[in-house]
């Protein structure tokens, strides 16, 4: 796959030690040397700062002006918007007017907005590059390059600069160019270190959450060590009190208790904590209690970094459960609605474990959960007949005769109906048609 555009030259030469990165490869080379006007589409920059978008294309059936931020919120944070949330809590990251006076931020957000519209809303293939997005990306790269090689030390590691590098890493990952995303993440890690570490961003929790979301996504998909939290330290990765104090009202079967007791002690802790988080979310959904982004952030950080630092032998029940929890938490905390960033190596690893012979020791309802998690977040069951056949086999063993029955079984492990009830019902419905 062609690589996503990187910054030509030594992108972080005064910030992080690394060799020269290769020239851009995704967009035509001439784009990076064309002398575009200083203000490209000024009306677009204006509406971006106001959180809306004006489409330059007038076509039937497509809105030419709409608010991007609310749409992006629903797609990028499906769990928050499936329950209830306070818009003010996440507006600072979604609203580029936070740094409206900074040209780099305006252009990088214009690029991000145009890319969001083209790829997510209009479903354009990645091979069709928007001229507007290319122009704003070209300007962003030039401005960022100038900032990083300049003599203003504070500006080189300012929030606006870090936010721009973060968006480049996220965009590269979205394009499937994980190598470039990882390079951007390495540079961003050095910037954060020079700022004094992650604690320096406690005043800006939304930016902090996005930094960690990107780090976790790249580490998960590339099977690499994350840039941050190099060790799973209990004191640094604490769960929110609300999660810890949420009662588990389910009564595990003897089979489940015996299976969990056979797993690694730290893995059991993550399993039980993830289940408590799901129970808390389900209670919030029933009562209409807003889910706080800080709770989401702290839970995500605690659970996912712990899982990434665990190491078990391939094919074992421990590794299978670890992968299942990674797929599930990735889906709950990181995955946008309908946005599946495909990484064949990660998918194949999970597929191999689900199809392995060691699964005979896994309780029926846990096996059904492992398969359903893959079905709603990772695999296309119509492209993978083994998945539908396996789900049919295990639902038959469980004596399941309806989606309501199966969802009850999934709740024994962990499940969030407001997030995946509809998708799960569609998967089950397709199984019924197979029968």
QUIFEN-V930342 format. One record per backbone hydrogen bond with DSSP energy under -0.5 kcal/mol. NH is the residue of the N-H (numbers start at 0). CO is the residue of the C=O. If there is no record, write none. Layout:
BEGIN
NH/CO  NH/CO
END
This chain:
BEGIN
7/5  8/20  10/8  12/9  14/11  15/11  17/15  20/8  30/27  31/28  32/29  33/29  35/33  39/37  40/38  43/40  44/40  45/41  46/42  47/43  48/44  49/45  50/47  51/46  52/65  54/52  54/63  57/55  58/56  61/58  65/52  67/50  67/65  68/50  70/66  71/67  72/68  73/69  74/70  75/71  76/72  77/74  80/76  81/77  82/78  82/79  86/84  88/85  89/85  89/86  90/86  91/87  92/89  93/89  94/90  95/93  97/94  98/95  99/96  101/98  102/100  105/101  106/102  107/103  108/104  109/105  110/106  111/107  112/108  113/109  114/110  115/111  116/112  117/113  118/114  119/115  120/115  121/116  123/117  127/124  128/126  133/129  134/130  135/131  136/132  137/133  138/134  139/135  140/136  141/137  142/138  143/139  144/140  145/141  146/142  147/143  148/144  149/146  152/150  155/151  156/152  156/153  157/154  161/157  162/158  163/159  164/160  165/161  166/162  167/163  168/164  169/165  170/166  171/167  172/168  173/169  174/170  175/172  176/171  177/175  180/176  181/177  182/178  183/179  184/180  185/181  186/182  187/183  188/184  189/185  190/186  191/187  192/188  193/189  194/190  195/192  196/191  199/196  200/197  201/198  203/200  206/203  207/203  208/204  209/205  210/206  211/207  212/208  213/209  214/210  215/211  216/212  217/213  218/214  219/215  220/216  221/217  222/218  223/218  232/230  235/232  236/232  242/239  243/239  244/240  245/242  248/246  251/249  256/252  257/253  258/254  259/255  260/256  261/257  261/258  262/259  267/263  268/264  269/265  270/266  271/267  272/268  273/269  274/270  275/271  276/272  277/273  278/274  279/275  280/276  281/277  282/278  283/279  284/280  285/281  286/282  287/283  288/283  290/83  291/289  294/291  295/291  296/292  297/293  298/294  299/295  300/296  301/297  302/298  303/299  304/300  305/301  306/302  307/303  308/304  309/305  309/306  315/312  319/315  320/316  321/317  322/318  323/319  324/320  325/321  326/322  327/323  328/324  329/325  330/326  331/327  332/328  333/328  333/329  334/329  336/74  338/335  339/337  340/338  341/339  346/342  347/343  348/344  349/345  350/346  351/347  352/348  353/349  354/350  355/352  358/355  359/356  360/357  361/358  366/362  367/363  368/364  369/365  370/366  371/367  372/368  373/369  374/370  375/371  376/372  377/373  378/373  380/378  382/379  383/379  386/383  387/383  388/384  389/385  390/386  391/387  392/388  393/389  394/390  395/391  396/392  397/393  398/394  398/395  399/394  405/401  406/402  407/403  408/404  409/405  410/406  411/407  411/408  412/408  412/409  413/409  416/414  418/415  419/415  420/416  423/419  424/420  425/421  426/422  427/423  428/424  429/425  430/426  431/427  432/428  433/429  434/430
END
